[in-house]
Amino acid sequence: MKRFAIIGLKRTGSSYLVNLLGSHPQIHCCGEIFNRDGVNLRWPKAMGGRPAGREITSELKELRARDPQAFLARVLAIDFGKPVLGFKIFHKHNRPMLERILEDRAIAKIVHRRENGLARYASALAARATGDSGRHAEKPLVEFDAADFAAFHREHATFFDETERRLAAGGQPFHVSRYEELNSPSRLKAMLEFLGVTPDLPPLQEPPPNRASSDILSRFSNPEAAEAYLRDHGLTHWSREG
C-alpha cells in the first residue's frame, strides 16, 4: 500500500483536495487525523460509513493521546480497500509528528499551498469571528491589521519555504498542489501520476460554493488599509482571486 500526506494550512481548499483525491477508485484519503477534535478517517460508505467506523475512531483517539507514533502506524495499517492511503496534517496539529512524517521516506508528500495570503487572512479572521470553518454562507466583514497580517503571512510563507527546502535537501520527491489549480485536469493528472495511480481522471466535482466575493478587499471593513498595504508591498494582484 502506498501512503501519502497532504501537508498544508487551514483556509487553503485542502478539504476539497481530499475529496478530489478520495473520488479516485484507487485512493482512500483521510482528513485531518491529528485534529484535536477528531480523527477524520472518512470511513468509506461501502464499509458502513461513519457509524461503522465510530468504534475504531474512538479507540484511535485514545491511542493518539497516549502514543501518537503508534496511532499513525495504526491508521496507515487500516485496510480501506484501496491500494493508496493518504491523510492531511497541518503545521500546528502536532509538530513532533509532522517532523517525523517529513523524515519518513515511506510516506509521499503533497505540499498544498494557497498563494493569495490576503485571501487566507480574510478567511481565517472570518472563521475565527464566527467560530465556524465553512458552514456559514455569509461571512462577516473583518478588520485588516497590517502588523497582524505581516506576521500571519510571514509565518505561513516560512513554513512552506522551509518544508519544501527540507524535502528537496533530503532528496525526497514531493508534489506541490495549489489552491488556484485544484480544478485543472492537467495538474490533477500530474498529482495522480505522482501517487502512482492510473491517471484516468474521476469526474471533477463542482468547485465548492464561493462563500465570499472574488474581490478580496471587499471582505474587510477597512479595505483602504488592506489596499495600501498591498500597493506598498507589490502585492496588488492579491486584491482579487479566482
N, C-alpha and C positions, 0 to 999 in steps of 0.2 A: 504494500500500500504506500503510495506517495503521500507525503504530508507537506502542508504549506501554511504559512502565517501571513495574514494581512496586517501590516504594521502601519499605524497612522494616528490620526487625531479625530476628535469629535467634530461635527459640523462639516464633513467633507464628502458626504454621499456614500460613506462606506457601507451602510446597510443596504443600499441599492446595489452596490458591487457584490455583496454577499448573496443577494437574491439572484443576480445575473449568473454568477458562477454556480450557485446551487441549482439553477434550472438546467444545467448541463447533465445529461444522463450518466456521466461517469464521475461526477463530483458531488460530495456532500460538504457543505460549508456551514460550520457553526458560526454563531455570532461572537459576542464578547465573553469568552469563557472565564475571564478574570474580573468581570464586572462584579463589584461587591453586592449588587442587588440580585444577582442570579448567575447561572452558569450558561444559559443561552445555547443549548445544544441544537436547537431547531430540530427536534426529534421528527423523523420523517412520517408523513401521513400514512405511507404504506406499512409502517411499523406500529401504527396505532396513534400517531400524533402525540401531542403534548401530554394527554392523560396517561398514555402508556409509558412515557419517559419520566413521569413525575417522581417515581420511587428512586430510580438511579440518579436523578438530578439532585435529590435531597442527600443521598449518600455522597455524591461527588462534592457537594458544597461543604459538607463536614470534613471530607478528606482534604479539600483545598485549604481549609483553615489550619489543619494540622501539618500538612506536608505538601506544599504547592508543586514540588517536583514530581512526587508520586501521583498527584492529581493530574498533571499534564500527561504523564505516561499512560494513566488510565483512560483519559479522554481519547488519546491517539490510538489506543488499542481497541476502542469500541468498533464493532462491525456494523456500519450503517448500510451495508450492502452496496457500497461504491468503492472503486479502486483508489480514488483520490479523496483525501480528507483535509479540510482546512479549518482555520479559526481566525478570529480577529483579536488583536491586542493593541491597546493604546499606550502612549508613553507614561501615563500616570496610573495605570491599572495595578501593576506590580513590577516595579523597576528591576529587582533582582531576577525575576523570571524573564523579563524582557532581555536582560543581559545574557542569560543562559540560552534563550532562543536564538539570539543573534549569533552566538558562538556555535550553535548546533548545525552542522552541515547537512544533517539528515532532514532538516526542515527547510524547504524552499521559502524564499521571501518575496512577497509582493509589497512594495512600499507605495502606499496610496496617498496622493497629495491633492490639495486644492490650492491653486496658485494665488487666487484672489484673497489676500489676507484681510481686506476690509470686509468682504462678504462674510468670511468666517467670524470675524469680530462681531459684526452686527447680529449674526445668527446666534452666537454664544451669549451675547448680552440679552437677547430676547428670550432665549431658553432659560437663562438664569432668572429673569424677571417673572416669568410665568411658572417656573418650576416644571417646565414641560419641554420635551426634546423633539416634538414634531406633531403632536396630536391636534394642536390648535391651528386652525386655518388662519386666524387673524393674529398678527404679531404686533406687539406694542412698539411705538417709537422708542428708541433708546438714545442715550446721550453719548456723543463722541468725546473721548478724553484723550488728548494727544499723547500724554505720558503713559497712560494705561495701554493704549493701542500699540505704542512703540515697544513696550515690554512684552505684550502679547505676541506681536509679530516676531520679535527677536527670539523669544523662547522657542516658538514653533519652527522658524527657519533654521535655527541652530540644531534643533532635534533632527530635522530631515537631513541637513547637510552632514552632520556627524554620523548619522545612521548609514547613509549611502557611502560616505568616505570609509567608514569602518568595514562595511561589507566588501567594497572594492579592494581595500588594502589587504584583506584576508583572502582575496581570490575567490570570493563566493559570488556566483552568478545571482542576480536578482532582477526583478521586473518592476519598473516604475509605472504605476497606474495613476491617471489624472482625472479629477472630477470633470474637467472640461471635455474629456474624451470618452466618457462612460457609454455613450450610445454610438461610438464609432465602430462599425463592423471590423475594420482592419485592425484597430487596436485591441479589440476583444479577441480576435483571431490570434494575434501575437501572444496574448496572455494565455490562451488555451494551449498554444504550442509550447510555451514556457513550462506549463504544468504537465505536459506530456500526454494530453488527451486529444482525441480526434478534433480537428479544428472546425468540424461541421458545426455551424452556429445554431444554438437553440433560437426559437423566435424571440427577438428582442422585446422585452416588456416595455410598456409605455413608460416614459420618464416619470418620476414622482411628481405630484402636483406642485406647481411653483407657488409656494406659500408666501412669497414676498416678491416685490417688484424687481425686475432686472436692473432698475435704476437703484444702485446700492445707496447712493446719497439720500434717497427718499426714505430710507429706513431709520434715519436719525432725526432727533428733534432739533439738532443744530447742524444741518447739512453744510452750512458755510464753513464751519470749523473743520469738518472732515475734508471738504473740497480744498481748503487752503493747505492742509497737511499733505494731501496727495500732490498738489501742484508744487509745493516746496521740496518734495522728495522724489519728483519724477515718476509718480505712480498714478497719473491721471487715468490710465487705462483701467484701473480698478474701480472707477466710478460706475461701471456697468459690468454685467456678467450674464452670459447665456443668451 
